[in-house]
Every structure is written in C-alpha cells, then in structure tokens.
C-alpha cells in the first residue's frame, strides 16, 4: 500500500472514532468530485458569491467553488489538523492563499484578500467569526446529528436568500428541502434548502 493511502485510512478511522465519541459533528468521508460539482450546481453558486463549507475536510469544495464556479471567496471549517494542512497547502499552491490565519500567511496575503480561508475550528465557530453573515451558500456533508446541531445557528446567522445544500443527510423535519436531486448510479440524495435564515421553504423532488 502506498503511504498516502495509509494516511487517508488513518484520517478516516481517526475521525470516525472522534465522531462516535461525540467530538465531531461527522466523520471524514471524502466527497466524490461529481458530488462536489452537483452540490455547487444545485446551490446555484454564482460568480462573485461566497461559500461557507462546514466540515470542509481536505478543502475540495472550497477549491471547486473558486476555480470552477468563480466564487469571490470560500471559507471552510475543519477540526482535523492534518486535513486543514492539506486544504491550506492545496489552496496556497493554486494561488488562493489558503494558509491564512489572523496574522496573515507566508504568501503575503491577508484574510481580507484570500479567496480560500480554512479555519482549524469546529463548524459552530462560523457564527462567532461572522462567516455566515456574508455567506450566499453553505455546504454540508455531515450527519443527521450534525445537521440538527447546526440548524439553530444557520437559522440565526444566515441572511434571507442564502441557500444551504446538504449531501446525503437531511435537515430536521421542521425545515423541508425546496429541491432534492439524486446522484446517478448511487441514488444518493442532495438536498437544497432556501430561505433558511427566515425559516421558509417548500419541497419538490427531481432526479438527475
């Protein structure tokens, strides 16, 4: 086995252990590239908008948002330091300055100018940081428990018109999706929630 496969397996098992122990909102499960794209498409991410990924893992959604969809900025929250390092190094290598912290980064940019910012912090820190205030789209690939834990923060912190997209896991029943699509082959669901900030939504189901 190659060393990076062992590393990824270790991350996966370690985050599962922390999730079971109640120290994470979800384990780390890499989001397939086709799902990344579908999340951003269903969320209607437009050039110049801002994405927040709660539980960003290795940062692949952040990079896709900026590279492929023209997002003005993408902010991620991740507890695992090894995953944070991967996300930041990838962003820095692609000129997005992902190593930003409060004191800046080695590439010479600041948190205000970086297009990708990765925080080594719990997803619930997004409210305190003010990231939700300017978010146009929030992406989730967490768990039933994780979505339930974050819903009050999303209701309070998101402005009207902001969208939330969740892969595989629904939000609690009091918030109904405005659209559901299913991935080809696997049938895994992607849920779109609109107007989360003011608590209104309606539902329709479609298939890719």
C-alpha positions, 0 to 999 in steps of 0.5 A, spaced: 500 500 500 502 506 498 503 511 504 498 516 502 493 511 502 495 509 509 494 516 511 487 517 508 485 510 512 488 513 518 484 520 517 478 516 516 478 511 522 481 517 526 475 521 525 470 516 525 472 514 532 472 522 534 465 522 531 462 516 535 465 519 541 461 525 540 467 530 538 465 531 531 459 533 528 461 527 522 466 523 520 471 524 514 468 521 508 471 524 502 466 527 497 466 524 490 468 530 485 461 529 481 458 530 488 462 536 489 460 539 482 452 537 483 452 540 490 455 547 487 450 546 481 444 545 485 446 551 490 446 555 484 453 558 486 454 564 482 460 568 480 462 573 485 458 569 491 461 566 497 461 559 500 461 557 507 463 549 507 462 546 514 466 540 515 470 542 509 475 536 510 481 536 505 478 543 502 475 540 495 469 544 495 472 550 497 477 549 491 471 547 486 467 553 488 473 558 486 476 555 480 470 552 477 464 556 479 468 563 480 466 564 487 469 571 490 471 567 496 470 560 500 471 559 507 471 552 510 471 549 517 475 543 519 477 540 526 482 535 523 489 538 523 492 534 518 486 535 513 486 543 514 494 542 512 492 539 506 486 544 504 491 550 506 497 547 502 492 545 496 489 552 496 496 556 497 499 552 491 493 554 486 494 561 488 488 562 493 492 563 499 489 558 503 494 558 509 491 564 512 490 565 519 489 572 523 496 574 522 496 573 515 500 567 511 507 566 508 504 568 501 503 575 503 496 575 503 491 577 508 484 574 510 481 580 507 484 578 500 484 570 500 479 567 496 480 560 500 480 561 508 480 554 512 479 555 519 482 549 524 475 550 528 469 546 529 463 548 524 459 552 530 465 557 530 462 560 523 457 564 527 462 567 532 467 569 526 461 572 522 462 567 516 455 566 515 453 573 515 456 574 508 455 567 506 450 566 499 451 558 500 453 553 505 455 546 504 454 540 508 456 533 508 455 531 515 450 527 519 443 527 521 446 529 528 450 534 525 445 537 521 440 538 527 446 541 531 447 546 526 440 548 524 439 553 530 445 557 528 444 557 520 437 559 522 440 565 526 446 567 522 444 566 515 441 572 511 434 571 507 436 568 500 442 564 502 441 557 500 444 551 504 445 544 500 446 538 504 449 531 501 446 525 503 443 527 510 437 531 511 435 537 515 430 536 521 423 535 519 421 542 521 425 545 515 423 541 508 428 541 502 425 546 496 429 541 491 432 534 492 436 531 486 439 524 486 446 522 484 446 517 478 448 510 479 448 511 487 441 514 488 444 518 493 440 524 495 442 532 495 438 536 498 437 544 497 434 548 502 432 556 501 430 561 505 433 558 511 435 564 515 427 566 515 425 559 516 421 558 509 421 553 504 417 548 500 419 541 497 419 538 490 423 532 488 427 531 481 432 526 479 438 527 475 
